């Protein structure tokens, strides 16, 4: 059976979140408006009119302070306190409105304003809930509109047999839980079924439809949908099923059910098939027990829905099925084995699926795989090597953080760091994690996923269609399969129908290549809540957290649960297929905010989360009503997409109390349409409101026990999580000792005659090597590229990093090892007989001190002249001049074309090199101008522009040094060159930077007319 409600004991009486806007909401909004008007406007107006200015207009003397306090003075003192309280409350109101504007839902705390801020939050929430302008305060709205009732108001869950390999029996794969419509329409696949598994035949039988007539309140409370669900479905949380079955259907009195909280005595409610109790009426079986008028009312009500009653009482036969009215959570596919037939697999793969071994066999296989992986990985963390999407996201985020740290160093805002310093990991564990990211990352897979989803969104938008609700995605090396919540017709090209009408598939070779014209459509990320759970049969499962109709739960040992949660949190924080989103971590992983401070937020406990999420839920519902959208999916295409319908995904590592769990269940029951997803890791198997409950074993196998789904889980264990965080945190942390603790490059060159290198490579402005014989022509390009990688990483390069850099699509170990042997043979030995290619105990490769590049010399000279600043002015000018003469042009110019040196895209040296050259030139220019050498300063800046042509600081210094020469023709020449250079870089229509234009106005006032005349 598909689980639509949680099982188990415990407190099962959540407080439901109302679905509509009732009279009570209107009165609350009116009260909130009046209260805010009185407190924010009325209080200061009354004080100004009745009390006036409360402070003395002159400085009081000591005699004044000793006088007796009059009534007027006492009132003014009280008024002053009221003014302070008013200012604090007004600040609270502004903070709460700002939180609603940002769409994050986590307002800042006003110091000392606990009760005031709570009152302001409640008033603002009540007002925005009903206000027509609510949407303008909540731009980040997400959810799945109509995701779970796409097939009509009486969708059911049926069980169907499946056979992965063909249509025959034997070898079948067990029972699949299908999501279908009552009218014999097409069936949808289970939410987590593998794309290769298709549905087979289903057992069907005719069943009566059950109804309940709402009773008048005689001696008891009024009937509610919650109470009806508790009495007849054994779970109040199933009130939503009853509501969806009867929503907008005409009742006997001519009115309609539009809000779950507003029902009237005498109304008729169709009930799910498993409802029970003596008050129910089964039609048409009980027609004879009713009066003619009552039976006619039930028949009339039946005609407003999808239920079809037979004219007579036929025998059960094929083509009919059990009626299970209501909204059921689709199951996760892959049930235990069961003989039976089913349709054959789609054309793209006819290989039968292999079930994971059971029990001890699965654990032994997993353990063997881990041991083999550890040996093959040279000690690198296998969890990251096997998580290509997570590794790619972390690697891209790390690159952004390193560049930010570099720019902060150049601006002087990060004390103790210079642009020439090392940005390599500081600890062995962080080094291993960085290497694992370089080896395991699959940026091309991230690009494929992102392009495919955005193209789908753009194509649907062009056709005037909305995005279909998606439960999950299955990603392979060559294909992406989207599993829809319900059939949505034929997808736009290049997407194709999958093996059933609830799968859309796209092949990677059908998409335009990355970088092709028009391959990046102007579309919002349609499914930013997709996140990896694990792998099965070389297919990676991504669950769409914002589409889950309830809570996703992960149980198991605490360390294993946290490893799953950390992996999900890290991937959401850095995913490349999402735009704007908020990820809230509750009671776990506060350090993970370092991965993406603008996307990830941390809360201490569930109590604080509930306080903001209840308000945000109401605000998002109000904003959807205001924009006329059914859900965020209908707002991610068309004109409304500019409102940034961003998700809010909540990952809870703290165990909620019974009362908190009930409130979470009530919020999750209405969260799917709002783009709010909840994932809870807990040792409690009986949490209310659970839609899907996963269990993680100590062998790393993630299962959904009731559905039979098994995956090799994607994990981020505690030690690796700490190392990942260290990679990011150390970049923004000032070194010990501040400016005095600058360590400089890890490798410095002996610039004396004794330090003359055996091998010297020029990598700036080209690539030339002296001191080595020419390599074998057939292997030369690979050897030269491997040497360049080692020259830019004097700390050492892991063999697997070297292999993934030179062969990004993968390489056998023996091929990689053969290259390393050839590289060692080519580099040879020094005069003392020591090899120039060194191999450390951990297997990392590095170069001996006798192998030097001009990049090493440049960093050494910069450190001595700028970071240390030692020596006389003449010595500094000589060192800076020598360093600048090395920068002949762009790094490795002329050899980066033709498909090689792609690894440079992930290297910080590409950003570090131009900044380092700019800083050397600016320091040299300052030294020359200080000693009267303005012409030498001008020449130094012109030289640096060859390596750093886009640095605005160099442009401005070029103008200043030209002006300092006193030669008008030099200044005019510099201005003409700069204008032409800027037009070449950015186009003639792009204006010069504001500071550069202002400097030109100061140094050459008539430059605009000169440019106009020349144009």
N, C-alpha and C positions, 0 to 999 in steps of 0.2 A: 504493500500500500504506500502511496505517496503520503509523506508526512506533511500535513497542513498545520499541525499544532504540536507543541512539545509534549513529551510524555514524562512521566515521573511525578513524584510528589512535590512538596514544597508549596509555598504560597503562590497560588495561580490566579490572583485577582488583581491584575494590573489596573492602573488608572488610565482609561482610554483617552487618546487625544481626539477631540472632536474634529469631524471632517468638514463641517460647514460653518456658515456664519448665521447665528441665530439672533433672536431678539435680545438675549442676554449679552451677546457680543456687542450689539449696537449700543445698549445702555452703558456697558463698560467703556466703550470708546467715547461716548458723550461725557461720561463722568471723568475719564482721563483727560479729555480736552479741557473741561472746565477746571479740573484740578491743576493742570499744567499752566493754564492761563492765569489762574489765581496766584499760584506760587511763583511763576517766573515773571509775570507782568504786574499782577495786582499788588504783590508785596512791596516791590520798590516804588510803585506809584503811591501807595498809601503812606509809606515812610516819607517820601519826598513831600507829600501834601501835608501830612499831620505833624511830622517831626521836623522836617527840614534837614539842613546840614548838621550832622551829629558831632563833628569835630570842632574844637575851638579854632577861630580864625587867626589867632595870634599865639605865639609860644607862651604857655602858662609859666608864671614865675613860681618861686617856692612859696610865697605868701598865698597865691591862689590855690595851691595844692593843700594848704593847711586850713582853708576855709571850710565851713560847714557845707555838706552836700545838699543842694536844693532839689526840689522835685523836678525841675527842668533838667538839671544836670543828670539826675538819676535816670530820667526817661531817655536822654540822649545816649547814656552809657548802654542802656538796654537796646536802644535802636542800633547802636554800633554792633552789638552781638547779633542782632537780627540780620543786619547787612552782611555780616561775615557768613552766617548760616545760609542766607540767600545766595551768596556768591558760590559757596561750596555746592549747594544743590543745583544751581544753574550749570556749574562745571560738570556735575554728574550727568545732567540731561544732555549736554553737548557731547560728552564722551560716549554715552549710549547711542546717540544718533550717529556719531562717527562710526561706531562699530557696525551699525546697520548699513551705513553707506559702503563700508569696505567689504561687506559680504562675508567677513571672517567669522563673526559671531562671538569673538572673545574680546570683550572690551577691556581697556586698561582700567586699573583701579585708581580712584582718586584717594590720596592719602587721608586717612582719618574719616572717611565718608562711608562707612559700611552701611548703616541703616538708610542714609540719604541716597546712596547709589542704588540700593535695592529698591527703594520707592521709585526712583527715577526710571529704573529698568522696567518695573511693572507698568508704570504709566505710559512710557514710550511704547512698550510692547502692545498694550491694549489699544493705543491710538493707531499705531501702524497696522495692526491687524485688520482694521476696518477702513482705514483711510484709502482714498482712491489713488493717492500718490505713493502707496507702499512700495511699489516696484522700483521707484527711483531711489529708495533707501537701501534696497537689497539687490545689487546687480549680480551677485554670484549665486544663481539658483540652479539646482540640478535635480534629476530624477528620471524616471521612466514613465512617460505618459501612456496610459492605456496598456502598459506592458503586460498586464496579467489578466486582461479581459478582452483581448483582441479578438477572440473567437466568438463573442457573444456573451450574454449575461449568465449563461449556464454552462460554462466550460467544465469539463470533468477530467479526472485522471483515470486512465485505463491501463491495464497491464497487457503488454504484447510480447510475443516471443520474438527472438532475433537469432539469426545465423550469420556469422561474419563471412563465411567463405562461400556460400552458395545458397540455393533454394531448397536443397534437400534437408533431411533431417539429420542424424548423426553428425557430431562435430559442431552442433549448434552452440550458441553462446548464451543461453539463458534468457531471462525475462527482461524486457525493456519496458519502462513506464512511459507511456505516450500521453501527450497533452492534446486533446481533441475537442471538437465542438459537437454539440448534440445532434445537429442536423445531418450527420453523416458526412460532414466536410472533411477536409484533409487533416491529417494528424501532424502534430509537431513532435520533434524529437525531445527526449529528456534533456534537462539543462546541461548535463555534463557528459553526455554520451560521446564516445569517440566518433569522429566524422565517418569512419569506415564502417560503423555499425548501423544497420538499418532495421526498421521495425518489420515484424512479421504479422501473422494472424492474431486475432484477439478473440477471447471468449466473451460472448455477449448474451444478454438475457433481458427480457422486458421486465420493467419494474414500474410500480405506480409512482405518481408524483405526490409528495407530501406537502400539506399546507397547514398553516397555523393562523387562527383568527385572533387578533389582539383583543384582550379582554378589558372590560372597564375596571377601574380601581375599586373593587368591592372588598373592603376590609384589609386591603394590602396596598403596597406601593404601586405606582403606575408601572405598566409594562415597559421594559426597555429591551433593545436588541441584545445588550450584554446579558441581561437576565434570561432572555429567551434562549440564547446560546448556551448559557450555563445549565439550564434545565433540560434542554433537548439535545445538546451536542456535547455536554460534559466539559465545556471549555468556553469561558466568556470571550477569549481572544478570537473566537470564530464568528463574532458578531459581524465582521466585515464580509464574510461569505454571504450571510443573509442579506446584508445591505446591497451587495453587488447583484444578487439574484433578483432583487425587487426594485432597484433604483429606476426612477422615472417611469414606472408602470402605473397605469391609471387604476385607482382604487374604486371601490363601490360608490364612495361619495363624490367621485369626480376629481379628487386631488391626487397628488403624486408624492412618493417618497423621494425627497431630494437631499435630506440630511439624516445621518445615522442617529442623531439625537432627537429627531422630531417624528414620532409615530403616534397614531390616534386609535382609540378603541373602535372596533368594527372593521379595521383594515385587514386584508388578507396578505399573508406572507408565504411565498414558496420557500420550502426548506430543503437543505441538502439531503441526499438519499439516505445517509446514515442517521438522520434525526430519529428520535424515539420519544415515547411518552403518550399518555392517554388523551392529551388535548389535541393531538394532531389528526388531520383528516387526510386520508389517502384517496386520491381521485384517479380514475373513475370508480374504483372499487367500492367506496363508501357512499356513492351517489344515492343509493336506495334508502340510506338511513337519514338523509337530509330532506328538508322540505323542498318543494319545487323551486321556490324563490332562492333559497340558499344554494341549491345545486346550480341554478342559472348564474348566480353571482360568481361561483367558482369557475364555471365555464367561461364567463366573460373575462375574468381575470387571467385565465389560462391563455386566452387569445392575445393578450398583450405581451406574452413572453415567447420563449422558444420551444416550450414543451409541447409535444404532439401526443394526443391520446388516441389510441386505436378505436375504430368504430365498434369493434367487438373485442372479445377476450381471446386472442389467438394464442396458439402454443408458442413457447419461446423458440426462436430460430436464428439462423445467421443474419447478420445485418443489423441487429438491435443490440443495445448495450445497456449496462446498469446506469441509472441516472444518479449522478453524484453532483448535485448542483452546488455551485460555490466556486470560489477561487482557490485552487490547490497549488501548492508549491511544487513545481516539477522536480522529479527525482533525478539522481545523478547518473543514471545508466549503469551498465555493466553489472547486472544482477547475477546471482549464482547460476550455474549451468542448468539448462532445461531444454529437453529435446524439442524440436519443432522446426518448421521451415520459415523462411524469410527471403526477402528480395536479395539479389546478388549485390556485391559491392560496386561502387561507381567505377568508371573506366580508369580513373587516374591511379588506382591501386587495387590489384586483385589478390594481394597477399593476405592470407588469413592472419588475424590478430593472435598473438600469443599471450595467454593469461599469465599474470605474475604468479610465481609459486606461492603456495600457501604455507602458513605457519613457520616452522623452523627452517624449511627450505628457503623461504623468502629472506629470512634473516641471514642465513649462510651465504646466499647469493650476494646480498647487499654488502656483507662484511668482506667477501672475497673481492668484490668490485672496488671497495674502498682501499683494501690493501694493495691491489694492483695499481690503482690510481695514485696512491702515495708514492709507490716506487717509480712510476712513470713521471710523476710531477716534481721529482727532485726536492721534495719537502714543501712545495708550494701548496697553499690551502685549496683542497679539492672542491670545497663548497663554492668558491668563487670561480674556479676553472669550469665548473659545470653549470654556471648561471650566466649565460652570455648576455641576456638583456639587462640584468642587474649590474654586471661588470661594466657594460658599455655606458649605462647611466652614471655609475659612480666615476668612471674615467672622464666622462665629459664634465661632470660637476667638479671633479678635482682640477681639471684644466682651467675652468672658470675661476675657481678659488685661487689657484696659483697665479693666474694673471692679475687678479685683484690684489693679491699680496705684492706682486711685482710693481704694479702701478702705485700702490700705497708707498712702497719703498722709494720709488722715483719721486713721489710728491713729498717725501719726508714725513709722512704721517705714521709710519711704522718704525718706531725708534729701535735702533740696534740692528737694522737690516739694510743692506744695500742692493742695488740692482745687479751687482756682479757676484753676489753670494750664491752658495749652493741652495737649491730648493729640493734636494733629494730627501727621501725619508730619513728620519733621525734615529730610528731603532730597527733592529733586525726584523722584528715582527711586522712593523710598518713597511719595511722594504719587501718582505715576502708578499704582503697583501698587494702592494703596488705592482709587483711583477705578475701576480695572479690576475690582476685586472687587465694588464697589458696582453697577457696570453689568452684569457678567457673571454674578453670583450668581443662582441659581434656587432659593431656599429652598423654594418650593412643590414643586419636583421632588424635593428631598430628603425633604420631608414625605410625598409620595405614595409614594416608594420605601419609606420606613420603615414607614408605616402599612400598606401592602399586605403587606409581608413579616411583620410582627407579627400582622396579622389572619390570615394563612395559618397561622402557627404556633399561634395560639390556637384556630383552627377545627379543625386536625388534632388538637390535644390534646383538645379536647372530644369528638371522635369516637374517641378512643383510638388514633390513628394516629401514626406517627413521621414526621419530616421526610424528604422524599425527597432523595437526593443531587443537587446542582445544580452543573453545570460553569460556567454563564455566565448572564448576564441581558442582554436587549436592551431598552433604555429609549427610548421615544419621548415626544412631548409628551402623548399621550393614553393610552398603553398601556405595560404592563410584561409582557415575555415571559420566563419562566424556562425554561431548557433543561436538562432532567433527564438524569442519567446513564443511566437505564433507565426503562421505563414504570412508572408508579405509580398507575394507575387514574384515576378521575375526581376532580378537585380539589373542595374545599368551596367553596360560594358565598361571595363573589361571583366567585371564580376560575372560569374555564372552560377546557375543553380547547382547545389550540391547533390548528395545522394537522396535527399528528400526536400520537401518544400519548406523546411525550416533550417536549411543550410545554404549559405551563400559562400562561394569559393572564388578565390582569385589566385592565379599562378604568378610567381615573381617575374617570369619571362614575358608576361603579358603587360606588365607595367613599363612605362618609359624608364630608361636608365637614369640613375641619379645624376643630376646636373643637366639633363636634357631640357630643351626649351619647353616651358609650360608644364614640367612634370611636378611642380609644387603648386597645387591649386590654392586659391584664396578661400579657405574654409577653416572653420573652427575644428579643433580636435573633437570628433564625435563621441568617442568612448574613452575618456581619460581615466575612468575607474578600473580599467583592465589591469590586472596584476598577476604575475606568475605564481602558481602554486607548486608545480612540479612537472615531471616528465613521465610519459608512458609510451612505450613503443616508438621512441624518437619523435614524439609529438608533445609539444609543450602546451600545458593548459594554462590559460589566463582567465581568471574569474572576474566578471564585471561587478565589482563591489557595490556600485551605486544602483544596480538593477535588482539586487536581492530583496525579495519581499519579506523582510524580517532580519533577524540577526544571524550572522555567520559565527559559529563557535569552533574553537580548536581546543581539544582536550588532550591530556597526556601528562608525562612528567614535566615539571616546571621548566627545566633547562631546555627540553625539546620544544615546548610551547613557545618559549621566548625566542628560540632560534627561528621558528617559523614567523613569529610576529616581527622580529627584527628584519628578516629578509623582505617581508611585505612592506614594512615602513620605509626601508632604504630604497626599494624600487619605486614606490610611489613618490618619494621625495625627489628622485632624480630621473624619472621616466621621460623618454624623449618623444612619446606619443601623446603628451598632455600639454595643455597651455596653463591657464591659471587654475589653481586648486588650493584647498586647505586640507592639511593632514593633521589631525589632533591626536597626540599620543597621551594616554591617560595612565598614570601610575607606572609607567615603564618608558625607558629609552629617552630620557630627557637629553642625554648627550647627543642623540641623533639629530637634534636641531641644527648642529654644526654643518650637516650635509646641505641643507637648504633653509637658511634662516627665514626667508620670506614665504616659504611654503609650509614648513613644519612648525607646529605649536605644541607646547607641553603643558599638561594640567596634572596637579598632584593626585587628585582623587576623583571618584565618580560623582560625588556630591557637587563639586564645582562644575563638572561637565553637564549634569542635568540642568543646572541653573541656567546655563546659556543655551543649551540645545532645545529646551522647551520654548524659549523665546524665539530662537531662530526658526524652529519648525513653523510656528505661527506666522512669522514674518514672511517666510518663503511661500507659504500657502496663499497669503494675502497678495503677494507680488504676482504669483501665477494668475490669480483671479483678475488682477488689474490688467495684465497684458493679454488676457484672453487665451492663455496657453493651457492645454490639458496637462502638460508635463514639460520638463526641461528639454526632452528630445524634440518636441514640436517647436521649441525656441532656439535650437542650435542650427536650424536652417532658416532661410528666408530673412526678412527684414529684422526680426527680433534677435538674430544672432549677435548683433552688435552689443547687446546688453551683457555679454559675457556670462553665460549660464554655467558657472563653474561648480564642481562638486565639493562636498565637504565629507571627507572620509575619516571615521573615528575608529581608532585602534585602542582597545582597552586591555591593559595588562594587569589591572587591579581586579580583585574578585569583588563584585558588587554584593551588597546586602540584599536580603529578600525584598525589601521595599524598593531599593534602587533597581533591582532586576525587573520588577514589575513596571516601573516607570520607563525603563529602557525598552521593554517589550512594547509598551504602548506607543512610544516614539517610533520604533522601528516598523510598527504596523502601517504607518503612513509615510515612511521615509522614501520609498522607491521612486515615487513621482517627483520628489523634491530634490533628488540627487544627493541624499544623505545616506551613507552606508555605515553600518556598524559591524565590527569584528571584535569578538570577545575571546580571550584565552582564559580558561578557568578549569579548575579541577572538579567543578560541579556539573554533572551530566544532566541536570534537571532545570536548567535556566529556562524561563518562559520566553516565548516569542522566537524560538530558534527556527530558522528555515532550513539551514544546512549545518550539520554538525560533523566536523572532521576530527579524526583522532591521529595523533602523530606517535609512532612507536620509537623505541630507543634505537631501532635499526634504520631510522630515517624514512620509513614508509608512511605516507599520508593516506588515510582511508576515510571513506564515508561509509560506516558499517552497514547502515540500512540499505544503501544503494549499491554496495559492492564495488565502489570506485577505489582503485589503488593507484597511487602515484609514487614515484621516487621524489621525495619532497625537496623543494628548494629551501635551503637553510642558511642562516648566518649565525653560527655559534658565538658564544660570549667572547672568546679570545679574539676571534677575527673581527667581531663588531668593534671591540675596543681598539684594534689596530686600524680599522677603517676610520674611526673617529679621530685617532691620533694623526692620521695623514692630513686631515682637514684642519684640526685644531692647531697643529704646530705651525701652520702657515700664517695664522693670524695672531700668534702668541709672540710677544717680544722676547728675544733671547735673554738668558740670564746675564745680568750686568749691564743691560741697556746698550747705549751707544759704545760704552767701553768694552762690551763683550763681543764685538764684531769678530767673527772667526775668519771670514774670508773664504776663498775657494778651498775645497778639500785637497786639491792638487795645485801646487805652485811650481813654477819653473825656476831653476837656478840660472840667473841671467848673467853670471860671470863666465869667463872663458872656460872654467872647469865644467860648466853645465852644458857645453855644446852637445846637442842631441845626436843620437845615431840615426834616427829617422825623423824627418820633419815634413809635416803635411800642412798645406795651405787650404783652408776650408772657407775662408771669407772672400767672396768675389769669384769663386771658382773652386776647383778641386785639383790640387797638384801634390804629388808625393815625391820626395827626394830621399835617397839613402836606401832604397829597395830596388831590386831588379823588377823588370816588368813582369806581371803575372801572366799565367797561361791565358791566351786570348779567349778561350772558351769559358774559362772560369773567372776572368778578370773582373767583370762588372760586379759579380757577387762578392768577391774578395774585397774590392774597394768599398763597396757599400757596408760590408761587415766591419771593416776598419773604421769607417766614418762613424758608425754607431758606437764603437768602443771609444773613439776619441772624444765624443760628446758625453760619455758616461764614464768618467774616470773612477767612479766608485765601484764599477763592476756591472756586468750584464749577465743575467741568468741565461743558460743555454736555451731554455724554452722561449724566453723573450727574444733572443736572437733569431730563433727559428720562426716565430710568429711575425717578426718584423720583415724578414726577407721573403717568407712565404705566407702571406696573410690568409690564404685559403686553406692552410694546413700543410704539414710536411711530415713524412715518416722520420722516426728517430734516427735511423741509420743514415739517411740522407743528410740530416742536420749535423750529425757527428762527423760525417765525412768532410763536410765544409769546414768544421772547426779544425780538423786535422790539417787540411790544406792551408787554412789561415795561419796556423802555427808554423807550418813548413815555410810559407812565404815570408813571414816576419823573421824567422830564423832566430839566431842567438847573438848576444852582444859580444864585445871583445873578451869578457871574462867567461864566456861560455854559458851564461844564463839565458834562458828562453825569454823572448820579448813578449810572448803571450802567456800570461799567468793564469793559473787555475786555482781558486781558493778551495778550502775544505768543503764549502757548501756547493761547489760546482760553478760558481760565478767566474766569468772571464773578465780579465782586465789587462791593461797594457803596462809594461815596465816603464820606469821613469825616463828611459832613453828614447821613448817614442813620444814626440811632442807635436802639437799643432799650434798654429798662429792664434787660435782661440784661447789656448792655455796661456800663451804669452800675453795676450790682450788682457785677460782677467788678472794676471799677476801684476802687470803694470798699473791697471786701474786700482787694484787693492792698495798698492804701495802709495800711489799719488793721491787718491781720493778718499778711500775708506780710512787709511791710517794717517795720511796727510803729513808724513814725515819728510825731513830734508828741507833744503832751502828752496826759495821760489824758483831759482834756476834749475835745480834738480827736478822739481815737480813739472816745470814746463818741458824739460827734456823727456821725462817719462811719458807725459801726456802726448807730446808730439810723436814719440815712437809708437805709442799705442794707436794713435789715430792713423798713422801711416799704414798700419796692418789692415784696416777696414777698407778693402778695395771695392766692395760692393755687396750685394745680397749673399746670404749664407748658402754655400754649395750651389752657386748659380751655374746654370748650364747642364747640370747632371740630374735634376729632379724631374725631368720630363721622361716620357716613355714608360711610365708605370712603376718606376723604382723610387725609393726614398719616400714611400707613402707614410712610413712611421713618423716622419717629421711633423705630421699633422697633430700628433699627440705630445710633441716635445715643447717644453717651455722655452727652449733656446731660441725658437723662432720669434718669440716676443721679447726675450731678454736681450738678444743681440742688438736690435736697433735702439733700445733704451740705453744700453750700456755705451754704445757709440755716441749717442746724443749727450749723455752726461759727461763723457770725456771731452767732447768738443765744447760744451758750455763751460766746463771748468777751465779748459785751455784758453778760451776766448776771454774769460774773466781775468786770468793771469796776464794775458797779453795786453788787455786794455788797461790794467792797473800799472803796467810798466811802460805804457805809451805805444805799444805795438798794435795799433788799430788795423793796419793792413794785414798783419799776421793773423789777427783775430778773424778778419773777414775770410781769409783763405782757409782757416781751420773749419769755419762753419760750412763753407762751400764743399769742403772735402767730406764732412760728415753727412751731408745731404745725399751722397751717393749710396750710403748704407741705411739711412733713416730718412727717406724722402717725405714722409707724411707727418713728421713731428712739428707741430705748430710752434713749439719753443725755439726750434732752429730757425724757422721762418722769421720770427720776431727778432732773434739775435742777429740774423743776417742783416736786417734793416738797421738795427742799432749800430753794428760795427761798420756798415757802409757809411752811415751818417758821421761816425766818429772819425773817419778818414778825412773829412772835410772836402771830399771830391764829389761834386754834384753829379758828375757822369757815373760814378760808382753807385751812388744811391739810385739814380734813375735806372741804371742797368739792373740793379737788384730788384727794383719794383717791377720792371717789365718782365724779368725772369720769373718772379714769384707769381705774377698774375697768369702768365702763360702756363707755368707749372701746375697751378691750382686748376686751371681749366682743363689741362690734360688729365689730371687725376679724377676730377669730379664733374666735368662738363662746364661749358661756358655759362650756363644758366644758374649754376650754384654760386651763391654769394660767398665772399671771403669770410673767415671767422670774424666775429665781432671785435675781439681784441686786436687782431691784425689790422682791420679797417681803422680802428681808433688810433693805432700806432702810426699808420700811414697818414692819417689826417694831421697828426702832430709833426711828423718828420718831413712830409712833402705835401703841403696843403692843396696844391693844385693837381694831385695825382688823378682825380676823377675825370677832369676835363681832358687830361692827356690820354687816359684810357679810352674815353669816348671818341676822341679824334682819331686814335689809332684804329678803333673798331669801325 
